[in-house]
Amino acid sequence: MDLVSIRKSYKRYARHYDATFGRVFATGRERAQETLAPLPGKRVLEVGVGTGLSLPDYPDDCEVVGIDISREMLDVARGRLNGGLPAVSGLCEMDAEQLGFADGSFDAVVAMYVATVVPNPDRLFAEMWRVCRPGGQILVINHFASRQWLLRGFERCLRPLSRAVGFRPDMEFEDFVHVTGQEPATVAPASLFGYWKQVEFRKPAHA
Ligand SMILES: C[S@@+](CC[C@H](N)C(=O)[O-])C[C@H]1O[C@@H](n2cnc3c(N)ncnc32)[C@H](O)[C@@H]1O
């Protein structure tokens, strides 16, 4: 995976993304809102915000900033703002592995379906951790390699196509947790049958 192929893939997906993934990812978005609650007064960063499917879920009295590497995905997200989303204070083209925010800028940092898309999940997480304030919350929702042998075999077969499809289908959950260097506070299913998981981290108040 590299930024050129990622941008190329999501340029291709942007127009059809909502119709394809809108409903598929709905449970994960709902779970994220439940876990982030209560949000009023909080400042949230969504990395890899994509077409902004999650943006209407945020209550008006929090502040949300979304970043993404794909201009075309962001264009769709910006279109949503015309409908009026007072919580959204900014949508920026930015690399999640090099965030242009000061340390501890956000109360919560969220990455939905992004960890297997970025070239370096360790750098993604390190940046999410850095910009999260001490005592804040980090949520990662993602698919990890299946435990079911048939599906697992299929995901392995797809690995050589990662650059073309725009994600790595077989990242192991344990490998991801290892690269974060942190212990998750909670791990919960984010879809029926647990195909997607929500991994929540809490940054210690003294960090
Ligand atoms: C599968 S989509 C998920 C979009 C959105 N979070 C959702 O739930 O529908 C992955 C998104 O991550 C973005 N992305 C991939 N690599 C990135 C990077 N290095 N920095 C910022 N965004 C990135 C892609 O452009 C794409 O919009």
The ligand as an SDF file (V2000), in Angstrom:
LIG
                    3D

 27 29  0  0  0  0  0  0  0  0999 V2000
  -12.7180    2.3920    3.8060 C   0  0  0  0  0  0  0  0  0  0  0  0
  -12.6730    4.1170    3.7700 S   0  0  0  0  0  0  0  0  0  0  0  0
  -13.4650    4.5420    5.3040 C   0  0  0  0  0  0  0  0  0  0  0  0
  -14.1220    5.8780    5.2470 C   0  0  0  0  0  0  0  0  0  0  0  0
  -14.9510    6.2630    6.4750 C   0  0  0  0  0  0  0  0  0  0  0  0
  -14.1430    6.2560    7.6730 N   0  0  0  0  0  0  0  0  0  0  0  0
  -16.1620    5.3680    6.6390 C   0  0  0  0  0  0  0  0  0  0  0  0
  -16.3990    4.8670    7.7460 O   0  0  0  0  0  0  0  0  0  0  0  0
  -16.9180    5.1780    5.6710 O   0  0  0  0  0  0  0  0  0  0  0  0
  -10.9730    4.4600    4.1200 C   0  0  0  0  0  0  0  0  0  0  0  0
  -10.6540    5.9540    4.0240 C   0  0  0  0  0  0  0  0  0  0  0  0
   -9.3230    6.1640    4.5180 O   0  0  0  0  0  0  0  0  0  0  0  0
   -8.7150    7.1440    3.7200 C   0  0  0  0  0  0  0  0  0  0  0  0
   -7.2520    7.0500    3.8700 N   0  0  0  0  0  0  0  0  0  0  0  0
   -6.4510    6.0590    3.4650 C   0  0  0  0  0  0  0  0  0  0  0  0
   -5.1630    6.3180    3.7810 N   0  0  0  0  0  0  0  0  0  0  0  0
   -5.1630    7.5090    4.3930 C   0  0  0  0  0  0  0  0  0  0  0  0
   -4.1360    8.3260    4.9610 C   0  0  0  0  0  0  0  0  0  0  0  0
   -2.8540    7.9440    4.9560 N   0  0  0  0  0  0  0  0  0  0  0  0
   -4.4970    9.4980    5.5090 N   0  0  0  0  0  0  0  0  0  0  0  0
   -5.7860    9.9010    5.5380 C   0  0  0  0  0  0  0  0  0  0  0  0
   -6.8070    9.1660    5.0190 N   0  0  0  0  0  0  0  0  0  0  0  0
   -6.5040    7.9860    4.4600 C   0  0  0  0  0  0  0  0  0  0  0  0
   -9.2130    6.8220    2.3230 C   0  0  0  0  0  0  0  0  0  0  0  0
   -9.0400    7.9120    1.4250 O   0  0  0  0  0  0  0  0  0  0  0  0
  -10.6820    6.4860    2.6100 C   0  0  0  0  0  0  0  0  0  0  0  0
  -11.4900    7.6320    2.5430 O   0  0  0  0  0  0  0  0  0  0  0  0
  1  2  1  0
  2  3  1  0
  2 10  1  0
  3  4  1  0
  4  5  1  0
  5  6  1  0
  5  7  1  0
  7  8  2  0
  7  9  1  0
 10 11  1  0
 11 12  1  0
 11 26  1  0
 12 13  1  0
 13 14  1  0
 13 24  1  0
 14 15  1  0
 14 23  1  0
 15 16  2  0
 16 17  1  0
 17 18  1  0
 17 23  2  0
 18 19  1  0
 18 20  2  0
 20 21  1  0
 21 22  2  0
 22 23  1  0
 24 25  1  0
 24 26  1  0
 26 27  1  0
M  CHG  2   2   1   9  -1
M  END
$$$$
